[in-house]
Amino acid sequence: MNLPEPMIERGHLLTEQVNPNSQNLDQLTSLELVELFNREDAQTIAAIAQARQELATAIDLIAQSLHRGGRLFYIGAGTSGRLGVLDAAECPPTFCTSPELVQGIIAGGAGALVRSSEDLEDLAEDGAEAIAYRHLTELDVIVGITAGGTTPYVHGALQAARQRGATTILIACVPTEQVSAQVDVDIRLLVGPEVLAGSTRLKAGTVTKLALNILSTGTMVKLGKVYGNRMVDVAVTNKKLHDRALRILHDLTGLNREEAGYLLEQSGRSVKLALLMHWTGLDKEAGDRLLAEHQGNLRQAVLSQKGE
């Protein structure tokens, strides 16, 4: 499998360089350590700002694909893979999506979430096999996550996905002149050398988590999973989420807790449907049909009833 090779030696990659601001790391007091980390972590916010156009493009492409029936996959090894799995796992409870809609793939499988298996990142064929196993199509999107930009497992997966016509996105923390990639959206989050040289679970990990937060949440906003800034598709599966659902209903309708609870049960514990029923006077069945007509977008469904 032909994969992109780094244009410079791995030791010279931005993520592997020695940070001049932390060369006396082992001599710092605890307070000095915290202050140093705080200063360095500020670079993660700046990196996101620099990549804002690429992130926005990625959101639009992902939303378009999911709207057409596609799926979103994150794939990575080590810390990068764990972050992708984490973001995917948070989508069902936050946005009431199916576990199949957003999936995280990590080199080494589930066991790699709790036990190091970084040696598996060198197997490009395993990345390609992971894509074949999930039968990716042109409707799907894959986000390859590799802090240093060179992980063969990720590049193998991206190449295999590209051959199947899927939309490909790369997240890396090195500039394109160090490692190039043939993808539809190339997101570079340049946070500089780590406080602890080469430990990309630090700034690179933090900025990756920020980017994934933006991608998944932005996509779900585009898919109508949010009304205002409320998670109206929240899965009401425990006491905390039930309480959150009641607070959303109270805040948006003015109903007291008892009234909100009754409405929530009448809707089948769907906050979105409960709101639609309250605002339009429709029953559960009619509300379900109206939401389906508007692909689950609550605002569009409500406006259609007002003739707007």
C-alpha positions as CSV (number, residue, x, y, z in Angstrom):
1,M,0.0,0.0,0.0
2,N,1.5,3.3,-1.1
3,L,1.4,5.8,1.8
4,P,2.6,9.4,2.2
5,E,6.0,9.6,3.6
6,P,7.1,12.4,6.0
7,M,9.2,14.9,4.1
8,I,11.6,15.2,7.1
9,E,12.8,12.7,9.7
10,R,10.3,11.9,12.4
11,G,12.6,13.4,15.1
12,H,12.2,16.8,13.4
13,L,8.4,16.7,13.3
14,L,6.8,19.6,15.2
15,T,5.2,17.2,17.7
16,E,8.6,15.6,18.4
17,Q,10.7,18.8,18.9
18,V,11.9,20.0,22.3
19,N,10.1,22.9,23.9
20,P,12.6,25.6,24.9
21,N,10.1,26.9,27.5
22,S,10.2,23.7,29.5
23,Q,13.8,22.6,29.4
24,N,14.0,22.9,33.2
25,L,10.8,21.0,33.8
26,D,12.2,18.8,36.5
27,Q,13.4,21.7,38.5
28,L,10.0,23.6,38.8
29,T,7.8,23.9,41.8
30,S,4.3,22.6,41.6
31,L,2.9,26.1,41.1
32,E,5.5,26.8,38.4
33,L,4.5,23.6,36.7
34,V,0.8,24.6,36.7
35,E,1.7,28.1,35.4
36,L,3.8,26.7,32.6
37,F,1.1,24.2,31.5
38,N,-1.4,27.1,31.6
39,R,0.7,29.3,29.3
40,E,1.4,26.5,26.9
41,D,-2.2,25.3,26.7
42,A,-3.3,28.8,25.5
43,Q,-1.8,27.7,22.2
44,T,-4.6,25.2,21.7
45,I,-7.2,28.0,21.4
46,A,-5.0,29.9,18.9
47,A,-4.6,26.7,16.9
48,I,-8.3,26.2,16.7
49,A,-8.8,29.8,15.5
50,Q,-6.2,29.2,12.8
51,A,-8.0,26.2,11.5
52,R,-11.6,27.6,11.7
53,Q,-12.2,27.6,8.0
54,E,-11.2,23.9,7.6
55,L,-13.3,23.0,10.6
56,A,-16.3,24.8,9.2
57,T,-15.9,23.0,5.8
58,A,-15.6,19.7,7.6
59,I,-18.9,20.4,9.5
60,D,-20.7,21.1,6.3
61,L,-19.5,18.0,4.6
62,I,-20.2,15.7,7.5
63,A,-23.7,17.2,8.0
64,Q,-24.5,16.7,4.3
65,S,-23.3,13.1,4.3
66,L,-25.2,12.2,7.5
67,H,-28.3,14.0,6.1
68,R,-28.1,11.7,3.1
69,G,-27.9,8.6,5.2
70,G,-24.2,8.3,5.7
71,R,-22.1,7.6,8.8
72,L,-19.2,9.4,10.5
73,F,-16.1,7.4,11.5
74,Y,-13.2,8.6,13.6
75,I,-10.0,6.5,13.3
76,G,-6.7,6.7,15.1
77,A,-4.2,4.9,17.3
78,G,-3.2,5.5,20.9
79,T,-4.4,8.8,22.4
80,S,-5.8,10.0,19.0
81,G,-7.9,6.8,18.7
82,R,-9.1,7.1,22.3
83,L,-10.2,10.7,21.7
84,G,-12.2,9.6,18.6
85,V,-13.9,6.8,20.5
86,L,-14.8,9.1,23.3
87,D,-16.4,11.7,21.1
88,A,-18.4,9.0,19.2
89,A,-19.6,7.5,22.5
90,E,-20.9,10.8,23.7
91,C,-23.2,11.3,20.7
92,P,-26.0,8.9,21.6
93,P,-26.7,10.3,25.0
94,T,-26.3,13.9,24.0
95,F,-28.1,13.8,20.6
96,C,-30.1,10.6,20.8
97,T,-28.3,9.2,17.8
98,S,-27.9,5.5,17.0
99,P,-24.5,4.1,18.0
100,E,-24.0,3.3,14.3
101,L,-24.2,7.0,13.2
102,V,-20.9,8.1,14.7
103,Q,-18.3,5.4,15.4
104,G,-14.8,5.5,16.8
105,I,-12.2,3.0,15.5
106,I,-8.9,2.5,17.4
107,A,-6.0,0.4,16.4
108,G,-6.1,-2.7,18.6
109,G,-9.8,-2.5,19.2
110,A,-11.6,-2.1,22.5
111,G,-8.7,-3.4,24.5
112,A,-6.5,-0.5,23.3
113,L,-8.8,1.9,25.2
114,V,-7.3,0.9,28.5
115,R,-4.1,-0.8,27.6
116,S,-1.3,0.6,25.4
117,S,-1.1,-1.0,21.9
118,E,0.8,1.7,20.1
119,D,2.8,-0.9,18.2
120,L,-0.3,-1.6,16.1
121,E,-0.3,1.9,14.6
122,D,2.5,0.8,12.2
123,L,0.2,-1.6,10.3
124,A,-1.4,0.3,7.4
125,E,-3.1,-2.9,6.2
126,D,-5.0,-3.0,9.5
127,G,-6.4,0.5,8.9
128,A,-7.5,-0.5,5.4
129,E,-9.1,-3.7,6.8
130,A,-11.0,-1.7,9.4
131,I,-12.6,0.3,6.5
132,A,-13.4,-2.8,4.5
133,Y,-15.0,-4.4,7.6
134,R,-17.4,-1.5,8.0
135,H,-18.3,-1.4,4.3
136,L,-17.7,2.4,3.9
137,T,-19.4,4.0,0.9
138,E,-19.5,7.3,-0.8
139,L,-22.1,8.4,1.7
140,D,-19.8,8.0,4.7
141,V,-17.1,10.3,6.2
142,I,-13.9,9.2,7.9
143,V,-11.8,11.5,10.1
144,G,-8.3,10.3,10.5
145,I,-6.6,11.5,13.7
146,T,-2.9,11.4,14.0
147,A,-1.0,14.0,16.0
148,G,2.3,13.5,14.3
149,G,0.6,13.1,10.9
150,T,2.5,9.9,10.0
151,T,0.6,7.0,11.5
152,P,0.4,4.2,8.9
153,Y,-2.8,2.8,10.4
154,V,-4.6,6.1,9.8
155,H,-3.2,6.7,6.4
156,G,-4.1,3.1,5.4
157,A,-7.6,3.7,6.5
158,L,-7.9,7.1,4.7
159,Q,-6.6,5.7,1.4
160,A,-9.0,2.7,1.6
161,A,-11.9,5.1,2.3
162,R,-10.9,7.4,-0.5
163,Q,-10.9,4.4,-2.9
164,R,-14.5,3.7,-1.8
165,G,-15.5,7.3,-2.5
166,A,-16.0,8.3,1.1
167,T,-15.3,11.8,2.3
168,T,-11.9,12.0,4.0
169,I,-10.7,14.4,6.7
170,L,-7.4,14.5,8.5
171,I,-6.6,16.0,11.8
172,A,-2.9,16.4,12.6
173,C,-0.6,18.7,14.6
174,V,2.2,19.1,12.1
175,P,2.3,21.5,9.2
176,T,1.6,20.2,5.7
177,E,5.2,20.9,4.6
178,Q,6.3,18.2,7.1
179,V,3.7,15.6,6.3
180,S,1.3,15.8,3.3
181,A,-1.9,14.0,2.8
182,Q,-4.5,13.5,0.0
183,V,-7.8,14.2,1.8
184,D,-10.9,16.3,1.2
185,V,-10.3,18.4,4.3
186,D,-6.9,18.8,5.9
187,I,-7.1,20.2,9.4
188,R,-3.8,21.2,11.0
189,L,-3.8,22.2,14.6
190,L,-0.4,23.6,15.3
191,V,0.2,23.9,19.0
192,G,4.0,23.6,18.9
193,P,6.3,21.3,20.9
194,E,4.9,19.7,24.0
195,V,5.9,20.6,27.6
196,L,7.0,17.0,27.9
197,A,8.9,16.4,24.7
198,G,7.0,14.1,22.4
199,S,4.0,13.5,24.7
200,T,1.2,14.3,22.3
201,R,-1.4,13.4,24.9
202,L,-0.8,17.0,26.2
203,K,-1.4,20.0,23.9
204,A,-2.0,17.9,20.8
205,G,-4.5,15.8,22.7
206,T,-6.2,18.8,24.1
207,V,-6.5,20.6,20.8
208,T,-7.8,17.4,19.2
209,K,-10.5,17.1,21.8
210,L,-11.5,20.7,21.2
211,A,-11.7,20.1,17.4
212,L,-13.8,16.9,17.8
213,N,-16.1,18.8,20.2
214,I,-16.6,21.4,17.4
215,L,-17.0,18.8,14.6
216,S,-19.6,16.6,16.3
217,T,-21.6,19.4,18.0
218,G,-21.5,21.6,14.9
219,T,-22.7,18.7,12.8
220,M,-25.6,17.9,15.1
221,V,-26.7,21.5,15.1
222,K,-26.8,21.4,11.3
223,L,-28.9,18.2,11.6
224,G,-31.5,19.8,13.7
225,K,-30.5,18.1,17.0
226,V,-30.4,21.4,18.8
227,Y,-33.0,24.2,19.4
228,G,-31.4,27.5,20.3
229,N,-28.6,26.2,22.5
230,R,-30.6,23.3,24.1
231,M,-30.0,19.6,23.4
232,V,-33.6,18.9,22.6
233,D,-32.7,15.4,21.3
234,V,-31.1,14.4,24.7
235,A,-31.7,10.7,25.5
236,V,-33.7,10.6,28.8
237,T,-32.1,7.5,30.2
238,N,-31.3,8.4,33.8
239,K,-32.3,10.7,36.6
240,K,-29.8,13.4,35.6
241,L,-31.0,13.5,32.0
242,H,-34.6,13.3,33.1
243,D,-34.0,16.4,35.2
244,R,-32.3,18.1,32.3
245,A,-35.2,17.3,30.1
246,L,-37.7,18.9,32.6
247,R,-35.5,22.0,32.9
248,I,-35.4,22.4,29.1
249,L,-39.2,22.1,28.9
250,H,-39.6,24.5,31.8
251,D,-37.2,27.1,30.4
252,L,-38.7,27.0,26.9
253,T,-42.4,26.7,27.7
254,G,-42.8,28.1,31.2
255,L,-44.5,24.9,32.4
256,N,-44.0,23.9,36.0
257,R,-42.1,20.7,36.8
258,E,-45.3,18.6,37.2
259,E,-46.7,19.9,33.9
260,A,-43.4,19.4,32.1
261,G,-43.2,15.9,33.4
262,Y,-46.7,15.0,32.2
263,L,-45.9,16.5,28.7
264,L,-42.6,14.6,28.6
265,E,-44.4,11.3,29.3
266,Q,-47.1,12.0,26.7
267,S,-44.4,12.5,24.1
268,G,-42.7,9.2,24.9
269,R,-39.9,11.0,26.7
270,S,-38.9,13.0,23.6
271,V,-38.1,16.6,24.6
272,K,-38.2,17.7,20.9
273,L,-41.6,16.1,20.4
274,A,-42.9,17.4,23.7
275,L,-42.0,21.0,22.7
276,L,-43.7,20.6,19.3
277,M,-46.8,19.2,20.9
278,H,-47.0,22.1,23.4
279,W,-46.3,24.8,20.8
280,T,-48.6,23.5,18.0
281,G,-51.3,21.5,19.9
282,L,-50.6,18.4,17.9
283,D,-50.9,15.0,19.4
284,K,-47.9,12.6,19.5
285,E,-48.7,10.8,16.2
286,A,-49.2,14.0,14.3
287,G,-46.2,15.6,15.8
288,D,-44.0,12.6,14.9
289,R,-45.2,12.9,11.3
290,L,-44.5,16.6,11.2
291,L,-41.0,16.2,12.5
292,A,-40.4,13.4,10.0
293,E,-41.5,15.7,7.2
294,H,-38.8,18.2,8.3
295,Q,-36.1,15.7,8.9
296,G,-36.3,16.1,12.7
297,N,-35.7,19.9,12.6
298,L,-37.9,21.3,15.4
299,R,-37.6,25.0,14.4
300,Q,-38.6,24.2,10.8
301,A,-41.5,22.0,12.0
302,V,-42.9,24.8,14.3
303,L,-42.5,27.5,11.6
304,S,-44.4,25.3,9.1
305,Q,-47.4,25.3,11.4
306,K,-47.3,29.1,11.7
307,G,-47.2,29.4,7.9
308,E,-43.8,31.0,7.9
